[in-house]
Amino acid sequence: MNVFRLQTHRRIVLSAVDMEVQEGGGSSSAGTKGEGGDVAGGGEGASGPRDHNNKPSGVIEVERKFSFSEGSEEKLRKAGAVCKEESSFHDVYFDTEEFVLTLADHWLRKREGRWELKCPPASRDRASLVEQYVELQHEADILKQLAAILNVRAGSVDELVRRASCEPFCNFQTDRKTYTLEGGFKIDLDQTDFGFRVGEIELICQKQDDVPEALRKIDALAEKLGFVSKTKIPGKMSAFLKTFREKHYDALVKGGLLTPIT
């Protein structure tokens, strides 16, 4: 079951998040976005441990989202892509009551019992349809980044979450097919338990200087495969918030738990 915790004193923050999601979950100059922003990132390069996809902690993920259909996998196979893995995982996202992390474009989640933090790199192109994030999985890196945002210090992420009063605000299950393609490309096709489907073309960069070339390569592949959209495709979190609002918006406003958007 998806969970979205609401309390009366969250009204203003929820309205800001909902308005951003309604606009497509893309970038904004204020940094209050579905999954985008411009706050200095962190990490210790590529020296940290790796996740289940064998990806080092602290690297820069450069990815372009796309909407996929029944014919998308056939296009991938014809281009030479190989399905390397099919997996399912459960994400639980955490934040303070004021959504301090979300509004700073920091995404703290527990994926299958392991803490992960996605945050922006030191700089990125706001106009690009390709997203860029630093993904941290090493506990020391996550603690350092969270301490700077929440002004709380602790010896473990579990302790910091308790001390900062961070609590789950949504959770969902994702079924994923992962394809790889020559040139270092990874293409994920995700289907969530709330009915949202999204694909991602991803390249991993070890340093910021490599990002522009990665952006060019991803755009070229998206064009070749026909996975191009003129607008930014929302991420799963943006879609979850939008789905929740559409299903429960009137009842929440009537109950005084959500400020109407005008």
N, C-alpha and C positions, 0 to 999 in steps of 0.2 A: 504493500500500500504506500502510495506517495504521501509524504508528510510535509506540510507547510505551516510552521508555527506563527501565529499572529497574536499580537497584543496591542492594546489601545495606543500605547505610546510609540508604536511603530508607524503610525499613519502617514506621516510626511515622507519617510524613507520609502515605504512601499509604493506610494504614489509616484515618486521619482523613478523608481526602478520600473514600474509598470509602463510609464510613459516612454522610457527608453526602449523597452522591449517592443512596444507597439510600433515603434518606428523601425523595427527590424533587427534590433540587437547589435547595431553597427557602432562605429566610433563616434565620439562627440568630444568637443573641446573641453568640456567640464570634467571628463573622466568618469561620469556616472553612466556606465554602459552595461549591456548584457554580458559581454566578455571582451572588453577592449579598454585601453586607457594609455596613460603615459606617466608612469611612476618608475623611478630607478629600480632596476631589477637586482637580483643578487646571485649567489651561487659561488662555487669554487671551481669553475671550469668544468672539465669533463672527468674529474678524478674520483667522483663519488660512485656509490654502488649503482647497479643497473636494475631496471624494473623487469617485468615479465616479458617485455618486448626487447630486452637487451639494449636499453637506451641509457646512456650515462646521465647521472644527475647534474644539473646546472648548465646543460647545453641549451641552445636557442632553437625552439621549434618554429619552423616557418611553414605555415599550412594555409591552404585555400579550401574553403568549404564549398560543396556543391550539392544540389538536389539530385538524387539518383532514382532511376526507375528500373523496371524489369529488364530493359535492354542495356543497362550500364555495365553489368558484369561481362556481357558478350563483347562490348567495346574494349574493355580492359584486356580480355583474353586475346582478342585480335591484335592488340598493340604489343602483346608479349608478356603481359602481367601474369604472375603466378600466385594463386591463393596459397598462402603459407600457413594460415592459422584461422580457426573459428573458435571464438571464445565468448563467454558471458561474464559480466562483472557488475558489482553493485557499488554505486557511489553514494556517499552521504556527505553533504556539504555543511560546513560549520561557519558561524559568524556570531558577532556580538548582537545584542538587542538593537543597536543602532546601525547595523550593517556596515561597520567600519571597514572591514576587509573588502566586501563587495564594491562599495563606493570608491575604494582605492584601486579597484581592478586587480585584487588579489583573491585567488580562488583556492580555499583550503578544503580539501576533501579527504575522506578515508575510503580508499578503494580496496575492497577485499581485506580489510583490517590493517592496511598500510597507509601512513600519512603521505600526502603529496600536496605541493603548493605550486600553482601556476601564477606567474607574475610577469609584468612587462620587462623587456630589456631596457637598457639605458636610453635608447632612442629607437624610434621606428617611424615609418611613413604612415601618417594618419589617413592619407588619401587612398592608400592601396586597399584592394579587396582581399589581400593576403594577410592573414594574422601572424603575429610574432609573439611568442611567449618564452620565458625561461621556465622550465619545469624542474622543480627541486624535489628530490626524494631522499636525500641524505639528511638525517635528523638535525645535525649541527647547522646545515644551511637553512633549513626551514625555521629553526629557532631564531637564528640571526635576523632573518627577514621579518618574521612576525614580531620580534621584539621592537624593531624599528617602527612598525606600524601601530602596534597596540600598546607600546610603552610598558610591557610586562616581561619580566625575565623568569626563566625556569630551567630546570635541568632536563626536561623532556617535553615533547609536544603535548602529551597527555596532561602533564602538570600545567603547562601554559594555557591550554584550552580551559582547564578548570579555573585557574586564577583570573583569566580574562573574561570569564563567564560566557564563553562561546558555546553555543548549542546548535544541534542539527536544525536546519531550516528547510531542507528538502532532501529527498532520496529517490533514486530510480535505478532500474536494471537496464543494462544495455547488452544486446547481442551483436557481436562484431565479426565481420569477415575482413581479414587483413591480406592485401595483395602487395607484392613487391614487383618493381619494374627496374630494368637496367638504368643506371645513373644514380642509384641511391634513393629512388622514390619509394615511399610507402603510401599505399592508398587504403584507407579504412572505410568500410561501409557499415554504419551503425543504425540499429533499430532499437528504440526504447520501448519500455513497457507502457508508456502513455501515448504511443502511436506515432512518434516523430521519427523520421528517417533523415539522415544526413551523411554525406560522404566527405572525406578529407584527403587531399593530396599533400603529402608532407615531405620536407627535406630537413635534415638536422645540420645545424651550423655550430662549429666549435667556437667561433668568435664573431663579433658584430660585423667585421669587415667582409665576411662571407655572405651576409644577408642579401645585398642587392643582386648578386648573381643567382642566389637561390630563388629570389622573387621572379627573376626573368625566366628561369627554367620552369618554375611551377606554372606561370602564366602561359608559357609556350605549350606545355603538356595539356593544360586545361583546354586550350584552344584546339589542339589536335584531337582530343577525345570528345569535344563538344560539350564539355562540362563548364561552360562559361555562363555567368549571370551578370547582368548589369548592376545589380544591387548586392550588398553583402548578405550572405546567407546566415541566419541566426544560428548560434550554437545550441547545444542541448539544454543548458541552463536557461538561456533566453526563451527557448521554446517551452520549457517546463513552466516558467513564470507566466508566460502568455496563456498557456493552456489552463493553468490554475485560475487566472483572472477571468477568462471567458466562462469557465464552468461555475464560478462561485462569486463573481464580482457583485451582482445585485444583492445577494444575501449578505455579503460582508458589509456593503455600504449600509444596508437596512439595519444591520446589527451594530453599527457604529465602530466596526473594526477596520474599515478602510475609507480614506477620504475620497470622495468622488473626484474624477478627473474632468476638468472643464476646459 
